[in-house]
Amino acid sequence: QHTEHSQNERCVADVLSLCLILLASSAKLLEELPQPPTITHQSPKDFIIDPRENIVIHCEAKGKPHPSFSWTRNGTHLDIDKDPKVLMKPRSGTLVLDISGGQRAEEYEGVYQCSAHNELGTAVSNSIILRQSRSPLWSKERISPIIAQKGQSLILRCRPPAGLPPPIIFWMDNNIQRLPQSRRVSQALNGDLFFSNILPEDSRSDYICYARFPHTQTIQQKQPISVRVLDMDSLNDTLADYFNHTDLFSGEWWRPLVTLLYPVLTCTPSVTYIMVLRGEILEMECIADGLPTPAISWVKHNSEIPSGRASFLNFSKTLRITDVSEADAGEYRCIANNHHGSVHHTIRVTVNAAPYWISAPRNLVLAPGEMGIITCRAAGRPKPSIRWLMNGLPIENAPRDPSRSVEGDTLIFSEVQTGSSAVYQCNASNEYGYLLSNAFVNVLAEPPRVLTLPNTVYQVIMNKPALLECVTFGSPAPTITWFKDSMLEGNAYVFHENGTLEIHMSHPSNSGKYTCVARNSLSLSENHVYLQVKEPTRILRPPEYRVVQRSRDVVFECKAKHDPSLVPTMTWLKDDGELPDDERFRVDSDSLTITDVTESDAGTYTCIMNTTLDQDSASAQLTVVEQPGAPTDLELTDLVARSVQLTWTPGEEHNSRIKKFLIQYEDALHQSGVWHNLTEVPGTKTTAHLKLSPYVHYSFRVLALNNVGFSRPSMPSRQYRTSPAAPDENPTEVKGHGTEHNNLVITWKPLTPQQANGPGLEYKVMWRQQGIETYWTSVSVANVSKFVVSGTPTFVPYEVMVQALNDYGPGPKPGAVIGYSGEDFPSAAPGDVRVLVLNSTLAEVRWSPVPLESVRGRLQGYKVHYHCERSLHRHSSHYNKQSTEIFSPNKTSGKLPDLLPYSIYSLRVTAFNGRGEGPTSATQRFETPEGVPSAPSFFKVSTFDLDSLMLEWGPPYERNGRLTGYTFKYQTVNSKNDLGLLEELDLPSNQSSFTLHNLPHSTRYKFYISARTQRGAGPMLTEEAVTVLDRAMVSPQVDIATQGWFIGLMSAIALLILILLIICFIKRNKGGKYPVKEKEDAHGDPEIQPMKEDDITFGEYSDEDHKPLKGSRTPSGGTDKRDGSDDSLVDCGDSGDTEFSEDGSFIGQYSGKSDRDTTHDSSELLSPVNAMNSFV
């Protein structure tokens, strides 16, 4: 509906724009043709002037030929030439009366009328009544001080001087500050200041009435009025005798007279009659006095007060209705009431009307021999009379014309002749005013002219009506015919009287060239226009309804399509108005984003896709939610000893329904300032019956919850104190347990202050041994939460009770709970401990359970303590760490995981209870077999020669047995990463390098290496490398050794090495030692890295802490190293011997690079810099 309405508005606007253009063309054409005068601008009928300025009386007219002007004043011709102070503007009828030379403006007051004349007729203006504005001074008067009694009504009269126009009245004090007004004190329409009841604070000596005269911009003031208000202490004793002293101050107000208890309207008599003219403003006023101040309301008898035009002003004392119509006539009633009663006053309104147009006369253009009419229809109350004039004179005094006749409000012309042109005036008048309108009859003979612009292009949306204009002028009026290839006819078209062609439903087939032809008896004329039919604009994805929390962001999306030839514009509206001028609103091409949403952002958002022809729109609602407003007006009722009724008023829901109310309380006696949750009630309720505890000083507050969250708490209710009483309940969570082998600790959860019910809270603790003792042992303790019973047998059951009591008596009888005295350490160790080794990292231990009587408590399980005493291999780096496995009390066996292969372990088993562990079993020792080793510690491949590759590796960190050798594999890799035939070699355990000879040039290889024990092979390391190109394929290289820069660099390096050798020699002579131990501490032992048998991975080993030292080289042949670990036994915590290379560097710093670091492509191998680096 919004879109259709907007499209209709757009269509109307386009048509109106075209019509305006055509009217302008018509006006221009008519200006070229002979035309009687027409008044275009004149001063208002009632013209009030400022006497300090020159007087300008406007009268403008047009016609062909241009009209001449003349004036009358008070019905007599005004001879402008006789008064040098009166001027008429050139080619205008506007008068300028120059009063700057001391001339008095009132000398020019009167009734003026302007006439515009040419050879075709005379047009006249309205009668303009010229009056000078006046702002007289207040007459001198002596105003006596006013003495009033508190509570009485009072009227301060203003009585401003009569001015022209009437002045604007307002009241101020000596400081030029407006006096505050309210329901009690207000200004009436006539300017008087009314007090419905007067108070002592109304006493002052500067009540001043001001009158502002708008035309002269002057302000006059009345003499200040002094008011003194007497209260009860100032009354005459005689007056005080009429009142009972106890009644005088019994209420909020002092009421001196019983009649002031009821409202009294100042209007007299009880019915007022008002007459108002149609279209004017109706103001009705009712001011009442009374105590308390009465409230005013308005009703209309048998009808409604028009809400759109009515407003209640001055605290509802004034009812104002604008643009009065006949429907506003009737009986209105104002009602004044306070809690003592009410009175009313009736106002009967009559609506009359000055004349107003129903159909004003319109100009008439006729061809010789044609006929026509001019109508002049006006309404009013009483009905206006119609009088016709011709060229400013009564028509009955005009020359007789047989082609003209008068029938009431209509002039009829038949078979007019050339020379019959004239200007006719219609005067409609009644006792409230008049209307005067000019209309000419212009007799012309003109061939047709098409005023529509040639080749005009009309664009229309498909399936919408199209209007093609063909505005013509001619006398006689031409007939219009439309063509498109041929003459148009049929139901698809509508031919309007004004020449417009209407196509009901436009389709693409309607596009094209159209021709309109205008004919009359004198000639014909034609014009061509074009129609283009466009695709409609449509919203494809409209915005969707959004519910968003305040302070969050929201996005509305709106996607549309349109005709490609039209320029689109996306516009967003909020509640059918413009978006707020706020940077929080961001409009993109197809979306609207609102950040930090506030409550005022809620509403309907509409996206409108506009083109020059049409638009489409879609709307979505935004609902902004937030926590509800805090409840108010908390009230306590039905107050009894243990309950109270709480009621409240909910706060604003803020667009999210209240789900529930949370009621909290504060105990000012025990925990002042701390609020506790008491109960919850559904969101539909506003009252709750609250159960209370004795001896609490309650204050309540309420919180509301909706989907967003809780509101702020309400203001606290008034305090309600309950009386003390004996406890209603006993402590909870009563338990008995021992902390020593000969005690029983009784604990409980104490009562809260609200549960205590009174002062002097204590606890009566009672206990007896279950099944042994008959009588209870009891003791009373202060407000604590535990009591210790000493001298008990070890781990025996006790019955325990705790009862609350205060100064007002004991609580209810408590129930007994069972607790146990303290436990002692178990006295026996598990027996028959056996170990079964399952594999190199897992063993199973078994034992016999301890006797039940030796537990001396509640058996909680068994603990197996075990540790590695020593390794069977010297390269083990594991610390001598104690480990413990815990098993449930019903278990007599368990597994020990993560053992070190090839090691000796010892273990012991204990039983434990709540007190701790008992004695240990006899120590059992067992050995773990060999396992598979970890991957080699490093693996690298380097180019040894054109057809050779050298491979180097280090022993595994975790040998897990005696090494039996290494498994070495390699295969080729082509450009597609396809793998070739796998070659395999077995190498001895003491070998750490190997060279492959006679390899093809420029071939990529993939190498694998793993270590072996008798148990099997461990995980592999992998590397890739490429043999270098043939020498014949390598480009000639410059001999670097002969270059000057190289000789200088080598000399600098030699000098640096010499300096370092001197420093080392000096340190050695001073007893310095090579810091091997510190290097070990810094880098850590590379073998202290546990490796399980199952942790077998390939190609992932890397340790940056063990890189080979720069500049070190390995011989090309295999290097044999003595493995001295086979016949030695080293403790699990020892690190073994340290091996050094020939230059004294620590071998542990060698490590293998990752695949990425050690894989070289051919381009890198050809680099002379890389070749030199490898050489160096």
Secondary structure, DSSP 8 states (H G I E B T S, - for coil): -HHHHHHHHHHHHHHHHHHHHHHHHHHHHHHHS-EEEEEEEE--SEEEE-TTS-EEE-EEEEEES--EEEEEETTEE--GGG-TTEEE-TTS--EEE--TTS--GGGG-EEEEEEEEETTEEEE---EEEEE-B-----------EEEETT--EEE-------BS--EEEEE-TTS-B----SSEEE-TTS-EEESS--GGG-EEEEEEEEEETTTTEEEE---EEEEEE-GGGS-HHHHTTS-HHHHTSSSS--S-GGGGS-EES--SSEEEEEEETTS-EEEE--EE-SS--EEEEEETTB---TTTEEEETTTTEEEE-S--GGG-EEEEEEEEETTEEEEEEEEEEEEEEEEEEE----EEE-TT--EEEE-EEEEES--EEEEEETTEEGGGS---TTEEEETTEEEE-S--TT--EEEEEEEEETTEEEEEEEEEEE--EEEEE-S-TTEEEEEETTS-EEE---EEEES--EEEEESSSB--STTEEE-TTS-EEESS--GGG-EEEEEEEE-SS-EEEEEEEEEEE---EEEE----EEEETTS-EEEE-EEE--TTS--EEEEEETTEE--S-TTEEE-SSEEEE-S--GGG-EEEEEEEE-SS-EEEEEEEEEEE------EEEEEES--SSEEEEEEE----TTS---EEEEEEEETTTEEEEEEEEEEEETT--EEEEE--SS-EEEEEEEEE-SS-B---------EE------SS--EEEEEE-SSTTEEEEEEE---HHHH-SSS-EEEEEEEETTT--S-EEEEE-S-SEEEEES--TT-EEEEEEEEEETTEE-S----EEEE----------EEEEEEEEETTEEEEEEE---GGGT-S---EEEEEEEEEEESSTT------EEEEEE-TT-SEEEE-S--SSEEEEEEEEEE-SS-B------EEEE--------BS-EEEEEEETTEEEEEE--BS---S-EEEEEEEEEEE-TT--B---EEEEE-TTB-EEEE-S--TT-EEEEEEEEEETTEE---EEEEEE----GGGS-----GGGSHHHHHHHHHHHHHHHHHHHHHHHHHHTT----HHHHHHHH--TT-----TT---SS----GGG---TT----SS--B---TTTT--EETT------B-TTS-BGGG-----HHHH---HHHHH-HHHHHHHH-
